[in-house]
Amino acid sequence: MSHAYFDGQTDDQRPLLLLVNLGTPEAANPSAVRRYLAEFLHDYRVVDLTRWLWCPILHFAILPLRSSKVARNYARVWTERGSPLAVHSQALAEAVARELPEVRVRLAMRYGRPAVAEVLRAAAAEGLHRIVVLPLYPQYSASTSGSVFDAVARALLRWRRVPALRFIADYHREPDWLAAVADSIRSHRQREGAGELVLFSFHGLPQRFIAAGDPYQAQCLAGAQAIAEQLGLDAGQWRVSFQSRFGREPWLMPYTDQTLVELARSGTRRVDVVCPGFAVDCIETLDEIAHENARLFVENGGERLTYIPCLNDRAEHARVLAGLARRELAGWAN
């Protein structure tokens, strides 16, 4: 790390916008997946069990048993350029940078690479000491955006010159984001044909997280309702569910897979699924929804599950994030 930065000899007046996404393994093989899962599942914000209890379970049961299976899931969606999450996140960061020529825009991952600490070290070497952190999670949860804040704070712990810092906790009520998601759904349904129902599927959380005060569920429901209203959907034309549950304790309900089985068995022939909790497409959308849950829906009597992609690096998505940043950057940009 450049000590000139801390001595005040290097001083870049441009602010830094740090976009942070969840992260991804570096390869679709068991060893890379195991490293990634170990880092992810060691985060106390994600699994808050006592360490002496959790670590043996993680290292002697979960990682040996799950790494190969999860690697096969990644392999189904892996591209020539790498992980979809990494590819789409980088493309989105570049699109945001084009919207903000007066700002340095950098991408970091909460788990895996480029790590938050690594990107901040590079920022220090460039003399950047005004930073806006924007986690790529529209809805706040302690296990996502809260964990990003932890990572940033840890990275800055030994800095002599702590930067001016602003943190965008969520943007689930941002009008331009709601409009962008609604427009994406509308155009996809016009192009591909509309299903009988739109299912808003969000990543799940343990119910006790919500009981402890996490606002995530309320933000998911509020955002879905606002999007449904913009689409002009009646109450019977849309539903909310929660996916990706892990472990045996109760998670947010209704579960996406069970909801799709119920819909198929009750006579729904075609359903459109959208995942507004994800900024870009990833294994949870491309494999869990578009592959596994699509098959489950058909196996139980449905005709077609249409997955509507995330906003990814669409121009309107980049403009939304740039607008959020501009608001936080007021008075900083030169």
N, C-alpha and C positions, 0 to 999 in steps of 0.2 A: 504494500500500500504506500502511496506517495505521501511522505511526511510534509512535503511542500503544501499539500492541501490543508493540513492541520495548522501549519504555520501562517496561513493566510496569504502565501505567495502565489497560489493558484486560485483564481476566482472566476468561474464561468457564470455570467449573469443570467443565463437561460435556466428556466425551471426544468425539472425532470418529472415526467409522467411515468410512473412505474405501474404497468399493467401486470397483474399476477393471476395466473390460472392454477388449477389444481396440480397438474403434472402428469407424467406418463413414464412408463418404462422406456429405456433406451433401445430395447429390441423386444421382439415378440418371442422370447424364449424363456424357459423356466428360471434360469439364473438371474436374468435381468428383471423379470417380474418379481422374483423373490426379494431382490434388493429394494425394489420400489415399494412393495407391500410392507416390508419391514420398516421402512422410514415412515410410511403413511400410518400404519397401525400402531407405531410407537408414540404418535402424537396424542398427548393426554386430552386434547380438545376433541379428538375423534373417538377414542376409547378411554373412558375415565375410570376404569377399574384400578384398584391398588396394584402397583407395579409388581410386587412380589407374587401376586396371583396371576396377573395378565401376562407377564413376560414368558414364563414357562409354557403357558397355553399357546402363545403366539409362536414361539420358536420351536416347540416340540410337537405341535399338533397342526395349527393353522397353516404356517408357511410350508411345511413338508407336504401337506395334503392338498393345498389349494393352488400352489404356484404353477404346476403343470396344467391344471384345468384352466386357470385364468390366462395362461400363455396361449392356449389353443383359442380362447375367445379373442384375444388380441390379434392372433394370426388371421382370423377371419376378416378383420377390418383394416389390417395393416396395408399401407400403400407403398409404392416404390420410393416415395419421399419420406416415409416413416409413419409414425403414429398420427392418426387424424387429428387428435387434440393438439399436438405440437404443430402440425402443418397449418391448421386453421388458425391457431392462436398467433403464429408468426405472421400469417397473411393479414390478420386483423390488426396487429400492432403496426404493420407497415401502412395499412390503410389509414389508421388513426394518425400516424406520423405525417402523412400527406395532408391531412386536415389541419395540422398544427405545426407549420414550418418554424414557428418561433419557439418551439419547445422540443427538448430531447425526449423521445419516447422509447422506452425500453420494456422488454418482456421478461418476466421471471416466472418460475414455477415454485409453488409451495413445497412440492416434493419432487425429487429428481433435478434435472438441469434444464436451463440455467437457474441455479439456486438464487434465492433472494439475496443472501449474503454476498454471493459472487457478483451479482449485478450492482449491488450497492458499493462494493469495493471499487469496481470500475468507475462508478459515478464519482466516488471520492477522488480517484486519480485524475478525473477530468475537471475537478473543482466545482462540481455541482452540489450546492448546499441548500437548494429549495426544492422540496420533493412533494409531489402529490401521489399518493398510493391509491390505485383503483383496482380492487379485487374484481375479477370477472364473474361475480356472482350477483345477479339482480336482487336476490333476497338475502337478507342477513341471517347468518347463523353463527353461533360461537365456534362451531366445528369447521367453518369455512372462512368467512371474513375475519372472525375473531382470531383464528389460527394464523392468518396472514399478518394481522397486527402483531401477534406474538413474534413471528419470524423477523419482521422489520425491527421490532424493539430489541431482540437479541442481537441482530446484526449491528445495531448502533451502540450496543452496550459499552464497548471499549473506545468509541470515537471520542477524541478530545474536543472536536468541534461538532456538536450535534446539529444536524441540519434543521432548518425550518421545515415542519412536516404537517401535511394535511392528509386526511384519510377519508375516503368516500365509503361509508359502511354498506350502503345498498342503493338501488335505484328502481325498486319495484313499482313505484308510483310515478316515475318520470313520464310525462305525457308523450314525449317523442319515442321513448322505448316501447310504451304500450301501443302506440300507433304503428311502429315498425313491425312488431310481432303480429298485430292484427292484419296489417297489409300483406305480410308474408303468408299467413294462413289463407286469407281471402284469395290471393293470386294463385296459390297452389291448388285450392279447391276449384277455382274456375278453370284452371288448366287441366287438372287430372280428374275432375268430377268430385262432387261433394259426397262424403259419407253421411249416414243418418245421424251421426253424433260425433262431436269433437271431444276427445278425452285429453285433458291437460294433465300430463304425468310429471310429477316433481320427484326429485330424489328424496327418499325418506330420512327420518331421524327417529331415534328412540323416543317414545312418548314422554319419558321422564325428563328429557331435555326441555320439552315444551312446558311441562309442569314446573320446571325450575326457572322459567322466565324467558326462554328463547322465543323471539317473535317470529321465527321462520314460518310456522304453519299459517299464522294470521296473514303474513305478507304474501304467501303463495295463494291463499284463497282470495285475498283482495285483488291481486294482480289478475288472476284468472277471471274473476267476475268482471273487471274493467275491460279486459280483452273481449270477453263474450258479449258485453254490451256494445262495444264498437263493431262487432261482427253482426249484431242484430239477432243473436241466437236466443231462442226461448229457453225457459228453465229446463225443459226436457231434451234440449238439443246439445247440452254440454255437461260434463262431469269433471271432477278433480280426483286424482288418485296419486299414490306414492309408491315408488319403485325402489329396487336395490337394497331391500332390507338384508341385514347381516346379523347372525346370531339368533338366539331363541327368545329374547325379551320382546315385548310388544313395541312395534314401531307405529308411525303414523298410518292411519287407515282412512279410506279403504286401500288395500294393496292393488297395484296396477294389474298384476297377473290374475288375481282373483276377480277383479272387476271385468277384465276382458273375457274370462270364462263365463261369468254371469251374463254379460251382454250377449255373447254368442248363443248361449243356451236359451236365452229368453227371446231370441228371434232377430236380434240386430245382425244384419247381413254385412254392412260395411261401416267401418269406424275410422276416423282420422285421429291420429295421435300426434300431439305436439308437446315439446318439453321446454317450457319457458324458463326453467331454472338453470339451463345450460347456455352459456354464451356461444359455444361452438360445439360441433358434433364430436362425439367421443365414443368410447366403448359402451357406455350406458345407453346411448341413443342408437348407435348404428348396429350394435350386436344385441343388447338386451331387448330393446324395443323393436327395431326393424327386422330382426332375425328371430330371436327366441319367442318374444311375445306375439309376433305376427304368426308364427307357426302354431302357437298355443291357441290363438283365436280361431284359426281355420280348423284345427283338430277338434274343436268343440262346437263346430257348426257354423261358424262365421264364413263369409265369402272372401272378404279382403280387408286387411289392415293397411292403411296408407300412413306411412310415417312422413310428417312434414318437417323438413330439416330446420336446424337452428339458424339464427341469423348469420353466423359465421363471419366472413369478411365482406358482406354486402355493404354497399356504400352508405345506406341509411343507418346501418349499425355503427359504422365508423363515425358518422356524423353525430349520432347520439352520444357516444363515449367522448368524442371531442367536445361536445357541448357541456357535458358534465365537468370535464377538465377545465374548460374555459371559466366556468362559474367559480370553481375553486381557485383558479389561478389569478383571479381578478386582483390587480395591483402588483402582480409579480412579473408578467411578461413584458418585455421591452420592445 
